[in-house]
Amino acid sequence: MKKSEFHGWFEVARFTLAETWKNRSFLIFMIIMWVVCMLAIPVMSVINSSGKSGEADEEYKFENIQLEKVYVLDELQLTAMGFDVSSFKKAGAFKDVTIDSIHNKTYDEMREQVEKEPCSAMLHIYVDGVHGICFDVVRAIESKVAEKECDYIGSVLTKEFDTFKYAASGMGEEQMKALACDYNVVALLEQENGEFVTERAHLSEANYWVVYALLFAIMMICTTSSSQVATAVAMDKSTKVMEYLLTSVRPMALVFGKVVAQVVSSVLQLGVSLVLALLSNFVTAQITGENFIRTKLPANLFENITIPNIVLSMIVIALGVMLYGFIAGLCGAMVRKMEELQEGMSLLIVLTLVGAYLAMFASMAMQSSLTTPLFYVAMIVPLSSPFLLPGVCLVGVGAWWLKLCSLALLLVLDVIILFASARIYEALILYNGSTIKPKQLIKFLKQAKGGKTV
């Protein structure tokens, strides 16, 4: 392809970018998105803090309780060992509740007793083969006792038992702290060379949601920007503007310039949105004293936010927007008038859904194993790699050779689609026949040679 084929692409890109940012619907969408980025973190932080305070104060928000008596049916004899079943009475609302230990009645007999006393409840302590030691607080069907009161008693006694079981074993405070810590079990496989490796490396649930969130955001960016490309091309064609443009600008420059303008626009939107979100998080942290993003995102995520990973992610997003933008240019050229644009975009919609769903299913499979074939397929196929690769980079999984191969294949397909788009674009730009189906594109591609109609 001659260099003159790209002549004028910068002027096309600059003009398209200016027109895009003047569009009222685009500006409204952008402003709404930026406002959401600024307000999302403060709002979620307020909801989160109110939820925590609500949980902390929930057990004390009892004004007029109906509970008068609690029957204790202890099948494990924990009370004889010193387990305090009256610990719930520390809350002022329960201080007058009577506790009656039962030793000579069965569960069914006590259930009938509670049925006769609507202001009573039964604490049943027993062992279940599935759940272990259980603390059931039972009330009558027509009881005056609120479910909230029973839930509170059960939650207090469960916490009390956590302390009791260590004290009953005679352990010291340090031993109790050691037993209360979190455990991390890792399965290892011995290799032929005697080294041990982790078995079935997988994506944690927290990292999965990071990958999924980025996948969804990139899908929205590609869908929005490609729709704008298709609309711009179809509008130019329907208003006969293209007949004048083709006298001074080649189809290659038109396609490339319009798509580059959308890439710049999308990257600017994404970059400003990210900056606003981080600024909002910083201001919220100064006011509340809590870094909301850091507390909600996986700790290893911040370790993987390095310059190489950020640069690779942005390049992949840009190439992904270009790929779907070139396809959108074809869809816009396939229609005669704006009313047919929705039908003409069927190819773009199908390819976007295929790529997005392939990446989505791969991210789900990554929760079980990072060696699943679906993961490698989604990383290699250029339709899905723009959605999956940025998230994979930021959570720090996947080999670098796989990421670079994915990037190279995406770049190659971008170039192929660009050249094919220019050839079909010129063949279709003055076409005013019936709406072209995707399978007919091959026919028009054969009719064009070197970007010129034969």
Phi, psi and omega in degrees: 000133182288155179297329182297341179297333180264000183297126178095001183295327182293319179295322177296316180296316181295316179295316181296320180296318179295317180293324180296316183283350174269345182294129186294316181296322178295317180295320179296314179299317181295316181296318179298316180297318180291323176296319178298318179298324181283326186263342186299313184291314176301318180295313180295326178294319178295316179297318181295317181291322178292326177295319179294315181294326178295319179295321183290324184266353185304318186288346181256359182271061176239120180257306182234083180281153180259350182290128180243329184216143176237120174271131182251113176253096187258097180284344183259358180059035179290327180295327178291337180270359177109006179288126186270103180276355181264011184297334180292344181284356177294334173286129187306326183293338184255007188295335182263005180287134180271138178247127182235114179279133182251131182236343188235023178230154179272173180297316180297321178295320180288327177296321176294324178296317180293326179298329181279343183240093185296346179256020181239168177211162180239131173263113182253116180252121183203177179250130177250140183295340182259313187262353181084218181287128184240146174237095181263130175254110188254135177232167182285160179297317179261031185291149173274348181285130181285149178299327180298324179294318179294319179299319180297314179301314180298318181293322179293317182291327177295317177294322179297324181290328178300321178284320184296319186294328177284320180295323181292335180276354179081016181280152177277177183296320181294320179294322179295321178294321180296319179289334182277352183284164179281149180244143178237112182257125181238126178275134182242145176244135179273127179273173181297331180275004177092354179279154179251135178233157179290145182268128175052067174301139185217171181268127180292163181297320180296316179292328178299317181291331174294313179298317182294319180296316178295320178302313181294318181295317180293322178299319179294320180295313180296318181295315182294311183293320180293324177296323179293323177296312181299318180296318181296317180293314180297322180293317178300320182290315184292333180264006178067012178297327185296331180298327178279323182294323184293345178286338182234343183232134180283156180304323180300316181292324179296310180297310184296318182295317180295318181290319178299322178299320179290326177297313180299316180298316181294318179295321178297315178300313182295316181296314179295320179298318180294316179298317180295321179295317180292321178295318178297320178294321180295314180296317179298321179295324179293328182277315185267342183080011181228127177280100188298314182297316182293328180282336184264333182268155178301143183298323183289347180296320182289333177290332183268354177279079179250167180302312179301318181293320179294315180298315180297318181296316181293322178296316180296317178299317180297316179294325178293318177297321179294318181301308181287337175291319177296319178295322179296325177299321176297316181298321179292326181282344182282351184250156180271324183217166186299329181296338182264002186297319182300318178292321181291340182273010181300321179298314180298316181298315181297312182294322178296317179294319179300311180296316182293316181290324176298316177294322180294314179294325178294319179296325176293318180294332180294341177291337178265319182198143176269005179250009179294141180301328181298325178296314180293321180296313181295329179284330184273320183293122184296338179291328183256336184300325178297333180277327187264320188300316180302318178294321178298321179295316186287334178268356173075035176242165180086143180283152182293327179297324179291319180295318181291323176296319178298317179296317181296316180295322178295319179295317180297315180294325176301315181295317180297313181294325179298311182292320178294321180297318181297320181292312180289326182302313181290326179291333185256345191296331178254011181282131181231024178279204179290161181301132185275136176272155181305325182290342179278351182297326180299321179298315181289330178293325179287333181282340182259144179219123179064027179084005180236145179285134181281000000 
